[in-house]
């Protein structure tokens, strides 16, 4: 079993800092399974740190910087969503905002103990070189996304005409289904045409790639024997599930793994590695 290290994105870190259910406004601080899995992961590694003194997590400087910037904004957004039709309730929640922030900051201090601080700064020339590769990768995906729907349509038409046509009476219905399937497989790419990747996200990924390289350089045992996980719910990193056809869209996730050997996983995937004992907990 390979050694491993992991990093985590800002949104997952925010979820995990809602470490206990709040007595005040508890319905706001619920993010369903993402919230529950985030807390499970943090508590698991908190026990590891307490029992073995090992930190498997690594946080990059850009993640910590973003965390401090968006933390109050996320809380305020949650309050606005919850009390959109209740001005009195919103005013009361705002009055309690200071105590909520204090509680979250206390939780955050506890969570951060399980992470080592990364050394990969985006202004480092070595990290900038990685960033150029990351940026080019996403630019290529964006260019690919522009004509992707037309390409999918042509691909499906050729596929049907060359083989399946004689088996189906309703050709148009079948073609529509096949196009929907192929489009779903390419969801990660198609979404980039509507919502490009933020610069900060590319910087965080670049720093994580550098941290993986640094881990290998500093520990010879990790050479060809290290899995580095990036836990994130962002579709431009991690696979996207399609409920209708019961499969995942993974082209970007696969490309990141191929180019940089980083496993981008969602919180439920990483929690599954823990519960199924797929992680090597040796230092």
KAKA-V36921 format. One record per residue. RES is the residue in one small letter. PSI is psi in degrees with one decimal (NA if undefined). Layout:
[[RES/PSI] [RES/PSI]]
//
This chain:
[[x/130.6] [x/156.3] [x/167.6] [x/156.6] [x/160.7] [x/154.0] [x/176.6] [x/147.1] [x/172.0] [x/-41.4] [x/-38.5] [x/-37.8] [x/-40.8] [x/-46.0] [x/-41.9] [x/-18.9] [x/-10.7] [x/62.6] [x/-29.7] [x/151.5] [x/130.9] [x/137.5] [x/-33.8] [x/134.4] [x/46.6] [x/-27.7] [x/-18.7] [x/-39.0] [x/58.9] [x/125.9] [x/36.1] [x/-136.1] [x/-32.3] [x/-46.2] [x/-49.7] [x/-43.5] [x/-37.6] [x/-46.3] [x/-40.6] [x/-45.9] [x/-45.4] [x/-41.2] [x/-34.9] [x/-49.2] [x/-21.2] [x/-41.0] [x/-39.9] [x/-44.8] [x/-41.5] [x/-39.5] [x/-35.6] [x/-14.2] [x/24.5] [x/136.0] [x/110.3] [x/-18.0] [x/146.2] [x/125.9] [x/134.1] [x/155.1] [x/-37.9] [x/-34.3] [x/-45.0] [x/-38.7] [x/-46.2] [x/-37.5] [x/-46.9] [x/-27.6] [x/-40.7] [x/-12.8] [x/-54.1] [x/-34.5] [x/-40.5] [x/-43.7] [x/-45.1] [x/-40.0] [x/-41.5] [x/-41.7] [x/-42.0] [x/-39.6] [x/-42.1] [x/-39.1] [x/34.2] [x/-29.8] [x/22.0] [x/85.5] [x/-39.0] [x/-43.8] [x/-37.3] [x/-43.5] [x/-41.6] [x/-41.0] [x/-40.2] [x/-37.8] [x/-26.9] [x/1.6] [x/-38.9] [x/-45.3] [x/-33.4] [x/-43.5] [x/-40.2] [x/-42.6] [x/-43.3] [x/-39.4] [x/-38.5] [x/-44.5] [x/-39.9] [x/-42.1] [x/-39.4] [x/-43.3] [x/-42.2] [x/-19.0] [x/-24.8] [x/-2.8] [x/142.9] [x/149.4] [x/128.1] [x/160.1] [x/5.2] [x/100.5] [x/138.0] [x/-26.2] [x/-7.3] [x/133.5] [x/-33.3] [x/-37.5] [x/-35.5] [x/-35.8] [x/-41.1] [x/-40.8] [x/-40.2] [x/-39.4] [x/-41.7] [x/-45.2] [x/-43.6] [x/-37.2] [x/-47.5] [x/-34.1] [x/-40.4] [x/-40.4] [x/-39.2] [x/-42.9] [x/-39.9] [x/-33.2] [x/-23.1] [x/-41.8] [x/17.7] [x/-40.2] [x/-39.6] [x/-39.2] [x/-39.6] [x/-43.1] [x/-46.1] [x/-41.1] [x/-45.2] [x/-41.7] [x/-46.2] [x/-41.8] [x/-45.5] [x/-46.8] [x/-35.1] [x/-23.2] [x/-51.1] [x/-11.8] [x/-42.5] [x/-12.3] [x/-8.3] [x/129.4] [x/-40.5] [x/85.7] [x/-41.5] [x/-41.6] [x/-42.0] [x/-42.1] [x/-40.2] [x/-41.9] [x/-45.2] [x/-37.3] [x/-40.5] [x/-39.6] [x/-49.2] [x/-37.1] [x/-40.6] [x/-37.5] [x/-28.4] [x/16.9] [x/-42.0] [x/-41.9] [x/-46.0] [x/-37.1] [x/-26.1] [x/-29.1] [x/-23.3] [x/-32.6] [x/89.9] [x/157.6] [x/133.3] [x/148.4] [x/-41.0] [x/-34.8] [x/-39.7] [x/-35.2] [x/-42.8] [x/-44.8] [x/-40.8] [x/-42.9] [x/-37.7] [x/-40.8] [x/-41.9] [x/-40.3] [x/-38.2] [x/-44.8] [x/-40.4] [x/-40.2] [x/-42.9] [x/-39.7] [x/-36.5] [x/-14.5] [x/101.6] [x/-26.1] [x/-22.9] [x/-11.3] [x/120.5] [x/21.0] [x/36.0] [x/127.7] [x/125.2] [x/118.1] [x/139.0] [x/111.2] [x/117.2] [x/145.1] [x/2.6] [x/128.8] [x/-24.2] [x/1.4] [x/-57.5] [x/156.8] [x/150.4] [x/124.1] [x/136.9] [x/112.0] [x/-36.2] [x/-44.5] [x/-2.4] [x/49.1] [x/175.8] [x/146.6] [x/123.2] [x/11.1] [x/-40.5] [x/-43.3] [x/-44.1] [x/-40.5] [x/-41.1] [x/-40.7] [x/-42.3] [x/-43.0] [x/-38.3] [x/-4.5] [x/41.3] [x/127.9] [x/104.4] [x/118.8] [x/151.9] [x/165.3] [x/-36.7] [x/-32.6] [x/-46.7] [x/-39.2] [x/-36.0] [x/-36.7] [x/-37.1] [x/-52.0] [x/-29.7] [x/6.9] [x/46.4] [x/4.1] [x/136.4] [x/107.1] [x/18.8] [x/144.3] [x/NA]]
//
